[in-house]
């Protein structure tokens, strides 16, 4: 087992919450329009950062793959140079923009920006379990608000398959994903869900047990392992609205199958995993997404 039971359950619950919160924010951003031909069209307003890129289908697929490649290359360069302060600046800006995107669904732009600034300040100046994971959950939601409208279900599945193959390569062969995770963790800048724990599985502290000082460790889920299933869920939500004639609430309730199944698969992976060993999470998460897709499509209510 990779972590103790308490930490494992908390980690899976945080993953599930991130997916549900993201879906709720995505659903709030959706408007349905009936075209003159009777077709259902999903509309989105402008984000607090302005209009989204005018991309769709294959263009969106290669645009996002290119963006991932460029951002990973920049982070690898920063790691090679040992300039973690550069990563902190870039990461802070990215988190701020994504949080503003998420909050902009509910709030006027100026309030979204101000609250995003406050949350980023708390994240990096008063770091703790709550500020870290709250800002990360909103970050994933902001990414989804920007990207979900750019994809259809076919290209979203293609993206999951490519990212899964890349994850296997990056963890087992090049191992650069492991190095990046460790580099980010140095400055408490990990771009994923993080839960502090001790080897005894109790609340982290500096007290000694049997003459030995407790060692504070972190249970983590990579940001991509959280963001990509949320993107899939958002795209699938819109797919159900367009193709099955569902209202937003009905489509949302059906789409919740995705976070439920992916959470169970994540639980299985953590239970079967070994301590001090890294695993590519995306192949398992992708399997959960595809299984959810088949269940919902084959067994409509």
C-alpha positions as CSV (number, residue, x, y, z in Angstrom):
1,X,0.0,0.0,0.0
2,X,1.4,3.4,-1.0
3,X,0.1,5.3,2.0
4,X,-1.7,4.5,5.2
5,X,-5.5,4.1,5.0
6,X,-6.3,7.5,6.5
7,X,-4.1,9.3,4.0
8,X,-5.3,7.2,1.1
9,X,-9.0,7.9,1.8
10,X,-8.4,11.6,2.2
11,X,-6.4,11.7,-1.0
12,X,-9.1,10.0,-3.0
13,X,-11.8,12.2,-1.4
14,X,-9.8,15.3,-2.4
15,X,-9.6,14.0,-6.0
16,X,-13.3,13.3,-6.1
17,X,-14.1,16.8,-4.7
18,X,-11.9,18.4,-7.3
19,X,-13.8,16.7,-10.0
20,X,-17.2,17.5,-8.6
21,X,-16.4,21.2,-7.9
22,X,-14.9,21.5,-11.4
23,X,-18.0,20.0,-13.0
24,X,-20.3,22.3,-11.0
25,X,-18.3,25.3,-12.2
26,X,-18.3,24.1,-15.8
27,X,-22.1,23.5,-15.7
28,X,-22.6,27.1,-14.4
29,X,-20.8,28.4,-17.5
30,X,-23.1,26.5,-20.0
31,X,-26.0,28.0,-21.9
32,X,-28.2,26.0,-24.2
33,X,-29.5,27.4,-27.5
34,X,-31.9,25.7,-29.8
35,X,-31.0,26.3,-33.5
36,X,-33.7,26.9,-36.2
37,X,-33.1,23.3,-37.3
38,X,-33.9,22.0,-33.8
39,X,-30.4,21.1,-32.8
40,X,-29.1,21.9,-29.4
41,X,-26.1,24.1,-29.2
42,X,-23.9,24.7,-26.1
43,X,-22.8,28.3,-25.7
44,X,-20.2,30.0,-23.4
45,X,-19.7,33.6,-22.6
46,X,-16.3,35.3,-22.6
47,X,-14.0,34.5,-19.7
48,X,-12.6,37.1,-17.4
49,X,-9.4,36.9,-19.5
50,X,-11.4,37.6,-22.7
51,X,-12.4,35.3,-25.6
52,X,-11.1,31.7,-25.8
53,X,-8.8,30.7,-28.7
54,X,-10.9,30.1,-31.8
55,X,-9.9,26.4,-32.1
56,X,-11.8,23.2,-32.5
57,X,-11.2,19.5,-33.2
58,X,-7.7,18.7,-34.4
59,X,-6.5,22.2,-34.0
60,X,-7.3,22.1,-30.3
61,X,-5.6,18.8,-29.9
62,X,-2.3,19.9,-31.4
63,X,-2.5,23.3,-29.8
64,X,-2.8,21.8,-26.3
65,X,-0.1,19.1,-27.0
66,X,2.2,21.9,-28.1
67,X,1.4,24.0,-25.1
68,X,2.2,21.0,-22.8
69,X,5.5,20.4,-24.6
70,X,6.6,24.0,-24.3
71,X,5.6,24.4,-20.7
72,X,7.3,21.1,-19.8
73,X,10.5,22.2,-21.6
74,X,10.5,25.5,-19.7
75,X,10.2,23.7,-16.4
76,X,12.9,21.3,-17.3
77,X,15.2,24.2,-18.2
78,X,14.4,25.9,-14.9
79,X,15.1,22.7,-13.0
80,X,18.4,22.2,-14.9
81,X,19.4,25.8,-14.0
82,X,18.3,25.3,-10.4
83,X,16.3,28.5,-10.4
84,X,13.3,27.5,-8.3
85,X,12.4,31.2,-7.8
86,X,11.7,31.5,-11.5
87,X,9.3,28.5,-11.3
88,X,7.6,30.2,-8.3
89,X,7.0,33.3,-10.3
90,X,5.6,31.5,-13.3
91,X,3.6,29.1,-11.2
92,X,2.1,32.0,-9.1
93,X,1.0,33.8,-12.3
94,X,-0.5,30.6,-13.7
95,X,-2.4,29.8,-10.5
96,X,-3.7,33.4,-10.3
97,X,-5.0,33.4,-13.9
98,X,-6.7,30.0,-13.5
99,X,-8.4,30.9,-10.3
100,X,-9.6,34.1,-11.8
101,X,-11.1,32.1,-14.7
102,X,-12.9,29.8,-12.3
103,X,-14.2,32.5,-10.1
104,X,-15.2,34.7,-13.1
105,X,-18.0,32.2,-13.8
106,X,-19.8,33.4,-10.6
107,X,-18.3,36.9,-9.9
108,X,-17.7,40.2,-11.7
109,X,-14.2,40.3,-13.2
110,X,-12.8,42.8,-10.7
111,X,-14.0,40.7,-7.7
112,X,-12.7,37.5,-9.4
113,X,-9.2,39.1,-9.8
114,X,-9.1,40.4,-6.2
115,X,-10.2,37.1,-4.7
116,X,-7.7,35.3,-6.9
117,X,-4.9,37.6,-5.7
118,X,-5.9,36.9,-2.1
119,X,-6.0,33.1,-2.5
120,X,-2.6,33.2,-4.3
121,X,-1.1,35.2,-1.4
122,X,-2.5,32.8,1.1
123,X,-1.2,29.8,-0.9
124,X,2.4,31.0,-1.0
125,X,2.7,33.1,2.1
126,X,0.5,31.0,4.5
127,X,0.9,27.6,3.0
128,X,-1.1,24.8,4.6
129,X,-3.3,21.9,3.6
130,X,-6.4,24.1,3.0
131,X,-4.7,26.9,1.0
132,X,-2.7,24.5,-1.1
133,X,-5.6,22.2,-2.1
134,X,-8.3,24.9,-2.4
135,X,-6.2,26.9,-4.9
136,X,-5.3,23.7,-6.8
137,X,-9.0,22.7,-7.1
138,X,-9.8,26.1,-8.4
139,X,-6.8,26.0,-10.7
140,X,-8.1,22.8,-12.4
141,X,-11.5,24.3,-12.7
142,X,-10.1,27.4,-14.4
143,X,-8.2,25.2,-16.9
144,X,-11.4,23.4,-17.6
145,X,-13.4,26.6,-18.1
146,X,-10.8,27.7,-20.7
147,X,-10.3,24.3,-22.6
148,X,-13.6,22.3,-22.4
149,X,-15.4,24.4,-25.1
150,X,-12.4,23.7,-27.5
151,X,-12.9,19.9,-27.6
152,X,-15.4,17.4,-28.8
153,X,-15.6,13.9,-27.3
154,X,-13.6,12.3,-30.1
155,X,-10.6,14.5,-29.8
156,X,-10.8,14.5,-26.0
157,X,-10.5,10.7,-26.0
158,X,-7.6,10.9,-28.4
159,X,-5.9,13.4,-26.0
160,X,-6.4,11.1,-23.1
161,X,-4.7,8.2,-25.0
162,X,-1.8,10.3,-26.1
163,X,-1.3,11.8,-22.6
164,X,-1.4,8.2,-21.1
165,X,1.3,7.0,-23.4
166,X,3.4,10.1,-22.6
167,X,2.9,9.5,-18.9
168,X,4.2,6.0,-19.1
169,X,7.3,7.2,-21.0
170,X,7.9,10.1,-18.7
171,X,7.7,8.0,-15.5
172,X,9.2,4.7,-16.5
173,X,11.7,5.5,-19.3
174,X,12.9,9.2,-19.3
175,X,11.9,9.6,-15.6
176,X,11.8,13.3,-16.1
177,X,8.2,13.5,-14.7
178,X,9.5,12.1,-11.4
179,X,12.4,14.6,-11.3
180,X,10.0,17.5,-12.0
181,X,7.6,16.4,-9.2
182,X,10.5,16.2,-6.7
183,X,11.8,19.6,-7.9
184,X,8.4,21.3,-7.4
185,X,8.0,19.8,-4.0
186,X,11.2,21.4,-2.8
187,X,9.6,24.9,-2.6
188,X,6.1,23.7,-1.8
189,X,5.2,24.4,-5.4
190,X,3.8,21.1,-6.3
191,X,1.1,21.5,-9.1
192,X,-1.2,18.8,-7.7
193,X,-3.1,17.6,-4.7
194,X,-0.9,17.3,-1.6
195,X,-1.6,15.9,1.8
196,X,1.0,16.0,4.6
197,X,1.3,12.9,6.7
198,X,3.7,11.0,8.9
199,X,4.9,7.4,8.7
200,X,2.7,6.6,11.7
201,X,-0.4,7.9,9.9
202,X,-1.2,10.5,12.5
203,X,-1.4,14.3,12.4
204,X,1.9,15.8,11.4
205,X,4.0,17.2,14.3
206,X,7.5,17.5,15.6
207,X,7.1,15.4,18.7
208,X,9.2,12.3,19.2
209,X,7.8,8.8,19.3
210,X,10.0,6.2,21.0
211,X,12.9,8.6,20.9
212,X,12.6,9.1,17.1
213,X,11.5,12.3,15.5
214,X,8.5,12.0,13.2
215,X,9.3,12.6,9.5
216,X,6.8,14.7,7.6
217,X,6.0,13.3,4.2
218,X,3.5,14.2,1.5
219,X,1.0,12.1,-0.3
220,X,0.5,13.5,-3.8
221,X,-1.6,13.2,-7.0
222,X,-0.1,14.9,-10.0
223,X,-1.9,17.9,-11.5
224,X,-2.3,16.1,-14.8
225,X,-4.0,13.2,-13.2
226,X,-6.6,15.6,-11.8
227,X,-6.9,18.1,-14.7
228,X,-7.3,15.6,-17.6
229,X,-10.2,13.6,-16.2
230,X,-12.0,16.9,-15.3
231,X,-11.5,18.0,-18.9
232,X,-13.0,14.7,-20.1
233,X,-15.9,15.1,-17.8
234,X,-16.6,18.6,-19.0
235,X,-16.5,17.7,-22.6
236,X,-18.6,14.6,-22.0
237,X,-21.2,16.8,-20.1
238,X,-21.5,19.0,-23.2
239,X,-21.7,15.9,-25.4
240,X,-24.6,14.5,-23.5
241,X,-26.4,17.9,-23.7
242,X,-25.9,18.0,-27.5
243,X,-26.6,14.4,-28.5
244,X,-29.1,13.2,-25.9
245,X,-31.2,16.3,-25.5
246,X,-30.5,16.5,-21.8
247,X,-30.8,19.7,-19.7
248,X,-27.7,20.8,-17.8
249,X,-28.7,19.3,-14.5
250,X,-29.6,15.9,-15.9
251,X,-26.4,15.8,-17.9
252,X,-24.4,16.8,-14.9
253,X,-25.9,14.0,-12.7
254,X,-25.1,11.4,-15.4
255,X,-21.6,12.8,-15.8
256,X,-20.9,12.3,-12.1
257,X,-20.3,8.6,-13.0
258,X,-16.9,9.7,-14.4
259,X,-15.4,11.1,-11.1
260,X,-17.0,8.2,-9.2
261,X,-15.4,5.5,-11.3
262,X,-12.0,7.3,-11.7
263,X,-11.9,7.8,-7.9
264,X,-12.5,4.1,-7.3
265,X,-9.7,3.3,-9.8
266,X,-7.4,5.8,-8.1
267,X,-8.2,4.0,-4.8
268,X,-7.2,0.7,-6.3
269,X,-4.0,2.1,-7.6
270,X,-3.0,3.6,-4.2
271,X,-3.9,0.4,-2.4
272,X,-1.9,-1.8,-4.7
273,X,1.0,0.7,-5.0
274,X,4.2,0.5,-3.1
275,X,5.8,3.2,-0.9
276,X,8.6,5.3,-2.4
277,X,7.6,4.2,-5.9
278,X,6.2,6.5,-8.7
279,X,3.4,5.3,-11.0
280,X,2.0,6.8,-14.2
281,X,-1.5,7.6,-13.1
282,X,-3.0,8.6,-16.5
283,X,-3.3,5.1,-18.0
284,X,-5.5,4.1,-15.1
285,X,-7.5,7.3,-15.0
286,X,-8.0,7.1,-18.8
287,X,-9.3,3.6,-18.4
288,X,-11.8,4.9,-15.8
289,X,-12.9,7.7,-18.1
290,X,-13.5,5.3,-21.0
291,X,-15.3,2.8,-18.8
292,X,-17.6,5.6,-17.5
293,X,-18.2,6.7,-21.1
294,X,-19.3,3.1,-22.1
295,X,-21.5,2.7,-19.1
296,X,-23.4,6.0,-19.6
297,X,-23.8,5.5,-23.4
298,X,-24.8,1.9,-23.2
299,X,-27.1,2.3,-20.2
300,X,-29.0,5.5,-20.8
301,X,-31.6,6.4,-18.1
